[in-house]
Amino acid sequence: MDYKAFFKLTYGLYIISSKDGEKLNGHISNTVFQVTAEPPRIAIATHQKNLTTDFIKKSGVFSISVLQQDVNLEFVGPWGFKSGREVDKFKNTSFITRKTGAPIVLDKTIAWYDCEVEETHEIGTHVIFIGKVVDAEVTDDTSKPLTYDHYRNNIKGVSPVNSPTYIEKDKLADNKTEESKPKTEVPAPKADDKDWRKYRCIVCGHIYDPAEGDLPAGIKPGTAFEDIPENWTCPICGVTKEDFVSID
């Protein structure tokens, strides 16, 4: 099977959010689509293990925020690659609540939908929620919505493990994208040379550039990848150096 064919399906990218009492959480999703016009209903799919899924089941409500095209991996990272069980994704987030009380993310978004769950269907690893839209608003009528194609090809992002579009790397053995290239394809630098190549995280797509370093982690500009401490982790998704590959 040619798994790259799944990259040709068209998607938008959204933040799905919900609540459990005073607790708030959300995550990136690309499975959002309208199923009826009157009354307006929208379906979403979330992984069984996602904290947001638990919140939606308990509260019966969720919101959808449409991400704008002008977004970067630093913003996407916490929503797409970190768990709300470990971090508070709403700590530094601008959001509002409307009729359902579900949090609606305003940062880097252009529209939102406030929904009440009408039907729930468990399908393998995921849950499909069909929600009645009780309120909606366009907050930015000039920016374009972010698509999965733009996310992959321009932002150079990849799908999180719990995403419906996640494909295991061994199934992409013939795919010539950087995240699927084995590390042995990259020749090692000479012993007396510093490795000034850029390295890319195969989990989230973050690029480490020696010229920029990673100042929040104490890595100064001009630090070669080989000189980064072994306990350094990706600032976007938190994996170690072992999950980075050369892109030069």
C-alpha beads as a LAMMPS data file, in Angstrom:
LAMMPS data file: protein, C-alpha beads

248 atoms
247 bonds

1 atom types
1 bond types

-500.0 500.0 xlo xhi
-500.0 500.0 ylo yhi
-500.0 500.0 zlo zhi

Masses

1 110.0

Atoms # bond

1 1 1 0.000 0.000 0.000
2 1 1 1.225 3.507 -0.816
3 1 1 0.685 5.271 2.514
4 1 1 1.732 8.593 0.987
5 1 1 -1.670 8.603 -0.730
6 1 1 -3.201 9.558 2.609
7 1 1 -1.273 12.840 2.455
8 1 1 -3.456 13.818 -0.527
9 1 1 -6.656 13.894 1.514
10 1 1 -7.572 17.481 2.306
11 1 1 -7.971 18.724 5.878
12 1 1 -8.053 21.868 7.919
13 1 1 -6.329 22.158 11.302
14 1 1 -8.248 23.153 14.410
15 1 1 -8.041 23.334 18.195
16 1 1 -10.700 21.199 19.879
17 1 1 -11.377 22.276 23.477
18 1 1 -13.606 21.209 26.329
19 1 1 -13.928 21.365 30.106
20 1 1 -14.335 19.224 33.196
21 1 1 -15.702 21.565 35.835
22 1 1 -13.054 24.267 36.201
23 1 1 -10.443 22.237 34.293
24 1 1 -9.786 23.187 30.678
25 1 1 -7.986 21.330 27.910
26 1 1 -7.649 21.172 24.149
27 1 1 -5.648 19.677 21.317
28 1 1 -4.967 20.015 17.588
29 1 1 -7.296 18.073 15.304
30 1 1 -7.628 17.715 11.550
31 1 1 -10.842 15.685 11.619
32 1 1 -13.563 18.326 11.712
33 1 1 -16.385 18.499 9.191
34 1 1 -19.939 19.770 8.857
35 1 1 -22.565 17.042 8.541
36 1 1 -25.880 18.961 8.399
37 1 1 -26.942 22.513 7.573
38 1 1 -30.185 22.946 9.506
39 1 1 -29.656 22.692 12.342
40 1 1 -25.901 23.041 11.773
41 1 1 -23.986 20.018 13.052
42 1 1 -20.244 19.377 13.057
43 1 1 -18.455 16.070 13.616
44 1 1 -15.012 15.696 15.191
45 1 1 -12.781 12.694 15.886
46 1 1 -10.545 12.482 18.950
47 1 1 -8.303 9.707 20.260
48 1 1 -9.651 7.530 23.053
49 1 1 -6.605 8.349 25.205
50 1 1 -6.745 12.140 24.822
51 1 1 -7.645 14.094 27.948
52 1 1 -9.912 16.322 25.863
53 1 1 -11.916 13.232 24.896
54 1 1 -12.574 12.519 28.577
55 1 1 -13.644 16.128 29.101
56 1 1 -16.083 16.036 26.163
57 1 1 -17.633 12.783 27.413
58 1 1 -18.121 14.247 30.887
59 1 1 -19.335 17.735 29.929
60 1 1 -21.138 16.992 26.668
61 1 1 -19.743 20.153 25.084
62 1 1 -16.801 21.192 22.947
63 1 1 -15.531 24.124 20.933
64 1 1 -13.658 24.289 17.636
65 1 1 -11.198 27.093 16.871
66 1 1 -10.016 27.397 13.259
67 1 1 -6.247 27.928 13.118
68 1 1 -4.911 30.628 10.827
69 1 1 -2.312 29.886 8.180
70 1 1 0.195 32.280 9.770
71 1 1 1.148 30.000 12.642
72 1 1 4.397 28.312 13.644
73 1 1 5.489 25.092 15.325
74 1 1 6.212 26.931 18.582
75 1 1 2.487 27.696 18.877
76 1 1 1.314 24.331 17.574
77 1 1 3.693 22.363 19.819
78 1 1 1.852 22.382 23.167
79 1 1 -1.551 21.828 21.517
80 1 1 -0.376 19.024 19.240
81 1 1 2.468 17.255 21.023
82 1 1 2.002 17.711 24.780
83 1 1 -0.615 16.294 27.119
84 1 1 -2.906 18.367 29.281
85 1 1 -2.143 15.868 32.023
86 1 1 1.353 17.359 32.165
87 1 1 0.962 21.004 31.122
88 1 1 -1.724 23.681 31.434
89 1 1 -2.306 24.602 27.796
90 1 1 -4.591 27.494 28.733
91 1 1 -2.169 29.125 31.183
92 1 1 -0.964 31.764 28.708
93 1 1 -3.813 31.466 26.212
94 1 1 -6.390 34.077 25.254
95 1 1 -9.814 32.452 25.312
96 1 1 -13.496 33.129 25.857
97 1 1 -16.556 31.072 26.749
98 1 1 -20.023 31.344 25.257
99 1 1 -23.247 29.344 25.532
100 1 1 -21.814 25.919 26.403
101 1 1 -19.003 27.113 28.644
102 1 1 -16.377 25.265 26.606
103 1 1 -13.193 27.366 26.253
104 1 1 -12.712 28.953 22.833
105 1 1 -9.096 29.685 21.825
106 1 1 -8.597 33.122 20.263
107 1 1 -4.822 33.107 19.703
108 1 1 -3.811 32.401 16.078
109 1 1 -7.396 31.525 15.101
110 1 1 -9.887 33.039 12.664
111 1 1 -13.276 31.548 13.610
112 1 1 -14.913 29.377 16.248
113 1 1 -17.885 27.069 16.846
114 1 1 -19.546 26.314 20.174
115 1 1 -21.112 22.838 20.220
116 1 1 -23.312 20.525 22.273
117 1 1 -22.792 16.777 21.812
118 1 1 -25.766 15.023 20.215
119 1 1 -24.211 11.664 19.304
120 1 1 -21.100 9.700 20.252
121 1 1 -19.620 6.839 18.239
122 1 1 -16.538 4.851 19.243
123 1 1 -14.522 3.734 16.202
124 1 1 -11.394 1.734 17.039
125 1 1 -8.785 4.064 18.543
126 1 1 -10.977 7.157 18.154
127 1 1 -14.312 8.631 19.222
128 1 1 -16.515 10.539 16.801
129 1 1 -18.581 13.271 18.445
130 1 1 -21.400 14.882 16.476
131 1 1 -22.207 18.272 17.916
132 1 1 -25.004 20.751 17.340
133 1 1 -23.542 24.218 16.769
134 1 1 -25.220 26.611 19.195
135 1 1 -23.014 29.614 18.464
136 1 1 -20.281 30.605 15.994
137 1 1 -18.276 33.645 14.971
138 1 1 -15.651 34.776 12.463
139 1 1 -12.936 36.643 14.370
140 1 1 -10.547 37.356 11.469
141 1 1 -12.000 37.761 7.984
142 1 1 -8.667 38.514 6.291
143 1 1 -6.406 35.584 7.225
144 1 1 -6.492 32.191 5.514
145 1 1 -7.282 28.983 7.438
146 1 1 -4.438 26.553 8.047
147 1 1 -4.610 23.373 5.964
148 1 1 -2.864 20.064 6.590
149 1 1 -1.068 20.415 3.247
150 1 1 0.349 23.833 4.237
151 1 1 1.274 22.469 7.678
152 1 1 3.250 19.579 6.191
153 1 1 4.864 21.297 3.215
154 1 1 5.408 24.869 4.436
155 1 1 5.590 24.698 8.208
156 1 1 7.207 21.242 7.919
157 1 1 5.082 19.800 10.688
158 1 1 4.122 16.152 11.179
159 1 1 1.156 14.379 12.764
160 1 1 1.167 13.521 16.484
161 1 1 0.931 9.836 17.408
162 1 1 -2.745 10.129 18.464
163 1 1 -3.780 11.912 15.277
164 1 1 -6.078 10.079 12.813
165 1 1 -3.506 10.943 10.112
166 1 1 -0.486 9.542 11.978
167 1 1 1.423 6.963 9.911
168 1 1 4.182 4.853 11.432
169 1 1 7.629 5.687 10.061
170 1 1 8.346 2.117 8.938
171 1 1 5.333 2.310 6.613
172 1 1 6.914 5.301 4.911
173 1 1 10.152 3.514 4.067
174 1 1 9.959 4.647 0.444
175 1 1 8.952 8.192 1.325
176 1 1 11.822 10.612 0.760
177 1 1 10.708 13.128 3.365
178 1 1 13.323 13.992 5.965
179 1 1 11.534 12.373 8.893
180 1 1 11.632 8.977 7.177
181 1 1 15.303 8.980 6.141
182 1 1 17.417 6.641 8.292
183 1 1 20.192 8.369 10.151
184 1 1 22.804 6.208 8.448
185 1 1 22.168 8.044 5.154
186 1 1 23.849 11.146 6.576
187 1 1 27.670 10.966 6.515
188 1 1 29.277 11.651 9.860
189 1 1 31.349 14.837 10.160
190 1 1 35.113 14.547 10.326
191 1 1 36.559 14.101 13.782
192 1 1 38.305 17.494 13.672
193 1 1 35.276 19.409 12.349
194 1 1 32.268 20.783 14.143
195 1 1 28.896 19.639 12.839
196 1 1 27.196 22.866 11.741
197 1 1 24.319 21.110 10.029
198 1 1 20.700 21.767 10.968
199 1 1 18.793 18.926 12.598
200 1 1 15.091 18.197 12.449
201 1 1 12.886 16.470 15.034
202 1 1 11.203 13.454 13.438
203 1 1 8.299 13.703 15.902
204 1 1 7.139 17.310 15.531
205 1 1 9.313 18.747 12.752
206 1 1 11.146 21.341 14.864
207 1 1 14.492 22.380 13.356
208 1 1 17.567 22.969 15.494
209 1 1 19.771 25.598 13.843
210 1 1 23.288 25.935 15.346
211 1 1 23.325 29.590 14.300
212 1 1 20.304 30.258 16.544
213 1 1 20.813 27.746 19.359
214 1 1 18.028 27.383 21.917
215 1 1 18.240 30.334 24.291
216 1 1 15.292 29.350 26.563
217 1 1 17.162 26.096 27.249
218 1 1 20.500 27.867 27.753
219 1 1 21.945 26.781 24.381
220 1 1 23.788 29.791 22.955
221 1 1 23.842 30.672 19.230
222 1 1 26.848 29.052 17.590
223 1 1 26.427 25.753 19.443
224 1 1 26.847 22.727 17.177
225 1 1 24.308 19.934 17.553
226 1 1 27.027 17.581 18.823
227 1 1 27.791 19.993 21.673
228 1 1 24.237 20.160 22.985
229 1 1 23.968 18.407 26.401
230 1 1 22.594 14.880 26.171
231 1 1 19.709 15.761 28.491
232 1 1 18.484 18.505 26.107
233 1 1 14.984 17.958 24.749
234 1 1 13.022 19.302 21.783
235 1 1 11.399 22.605 22.827
236 1 1 8.238 21.713 20.906
237 1 1 7.444 18.094 21.783
238 1 1 10.005 17.129 24.454
239 1 1 11.799 14.201 22.761
240 1 1 15.560 13.706 23.079
241 1 1 18.450 14.272 20.637
242 1 1 18.056 10.707 19.389
243 1 1 14.908 11.732 17.544
244 1 1 16.667 14.384 15.443
245 1 1 18.066 13.796 11.956
246 1 1 20.309 15.953 9.803
247 1 1 18.597 17.947 7.055
248 1 1 21.751 19.286 5.350

Bonds

1 1 1 2
2 1 2 3
3 1 3 4
4 1 4 5
5 1 5 6
6 1 6 7
7 1 7 8
8 1 8 9
9 1 9 10
10 1 10 11
11 1 11 12
12 1 12 13
13 1 13 14
14 1 14 15
15 1 15 16
16 1 16 17
17 1 17 18
18 1 18 19
19 1 19 20
20 1 20 21
21 1 21 22
22 1 22 23
23 1 23 24
24 1 24 25
25 1 25 26
26 1 26 27
27 1 27 28
28 1 28 29
29 1 29 30
30 1 30 31
31 1 31 32
32 1 32 33
33 1 33 34
34 1 34 35
35 1 35 36
36 1 36 37
37 1 37 38
38 1 38 39
39 1 39 40
40 1 40 41
41 1 41 42
42 1 42 43
43 1 43 44
44 1 44 45
45 1 45 46
46 1 46 47
47 1 47 48
48 1 48 49
49 1 49 50
50 1 50 51
51 1 51 52
52 1 52 53
53 1 53 54
54 1 54 55
55 1 55 56
56 1 56 57
57 1 57 58
58 1 58 59
59 1 59 60
60 1 60 61
61 1 61 62
62 1 62 63
63 1 63 64
64 1 64 65
65 1 65 66
66 1 66 67
67 1 67 68
68 1 68 69
69 1 69 70
70 1 70 71
71 1 71 72
72 1 72 73
73 1 73 74
74 1 74 75
75 1 75 76
76 1 76 77
77 1 77 78
78 1 78 79
79 1 79 80
80 1 80 81
81 1 81 82
82 1 82 83
83 1 83 84
84 1 84 85
85 1 85 86
86 1 86 87
87 1 87 88
88 1 88 89
89 1 89 90
90 1 90 91
91 1 91 92
92 1 92 93
93 1 93 94
94 1 94 95
95 1 95 96
96 1 96 97
97 1 97 98
98 1 98 99
99 1 99 100
100 1 100 101
101 1 101 102
102 1 102 103
103 1 103 104
104 1 104 105
105 1 105 106
106 1 106 107
107 1 107 108
108 1 108 109
109 1 109 110
110 1 110 111
111 1 111 112
112 1 112 113
113 1 113 114
114 1 114 115
115 1 115 116
116 1 116 117
117 1 117 118
118 1 118 119
119 1 119 120
120 1 120 121
121 1 121 122
122 1 122 123
123 1 123 124
124 1 124 125
125 1 125 126
126 1 126 127
127 1 127 128
128 1 128 129
129 1 129 130
130 1 130 131
131 1 131 132
132 1 132 133
133 1 133 134
134 1 134 135
135 1 135 136
136 1 136 137
137 1 137 138
138 1 138 139
139 1 139 140
140 1 140 141
141 1 141 142
142 1 142 143
143 1 143 144
144 1 144 145
145 1 145 146
146 1 146 147
147 1 147 148
148 1 148 149
149 1 149 150
150 1 150 151
151 1 151 152
152 1 152 153
153 1 153 154
154 1 154 155
155 1 155 156
156 1 156 157
157 1 157 158
158 1 158 159
159 1 159 160
160 1 160 161
161 1 161 162
162 1 162 163
163 1 163 164
164 1 164 165
165 1 165 166
166 1 166 167
167 1 167 168
168 1 168 169
169 1 169 170
170 1 170 171
171 1 171 172
172 1 172 173
173 1 173 174
174 1 174 175
175 1 175 176
176 1 176 177
177 1 177 178
178 1 178 179
179 1 179 180
180 1 180 181
181 1 181 182
182 1 182 183
183 1 183 184
184 1 184 185
185 1 185 186
186 1 186 187
187 1 187 188
188 1 188 189
189 1 189 190
190 1 190 191
191 1 191 192
192 1 192 193
193 1 193 194
194 1 194 195
195 1 195 196
196 1 196 197
197 1 197 198
198 1 198 199
199 1 199 200
200 1 200 201
201 1 201 202
202 1 202 203
203 1 203 204
204 1 204 205
205 1 205 206
206 1 206 207
207 1 207 208
208 1 208 209
209 1 209 210
210 1 210 211
211 1 211 212
212 1 212 213
213 1 213 214
214 1 214 215
215 1 215 216
216 1 216 217
217 1 217 218
218 1 218 219
219 1 219 220
220 1 220 221
221 1 221 222
222 1 222 223
223 1 223 224
224 1 224 225
225 1 225 226
226 1 226 227
227 1 227 228
228 1 228 229
229 1 229 230
230 1 230 231
231 1 231 232
232 1 232 233
233 1 233 234
234 1 234 235
235 1 235 236
236 1 236 237
237 1 237 238
238 1 238 239
239 1 239 240
240 1 240 241
241 1 241 242
242 1 242 243
243 1 243 244
244 1 244 245
245 1 245 246
246 1 246 247
247 1 247 248
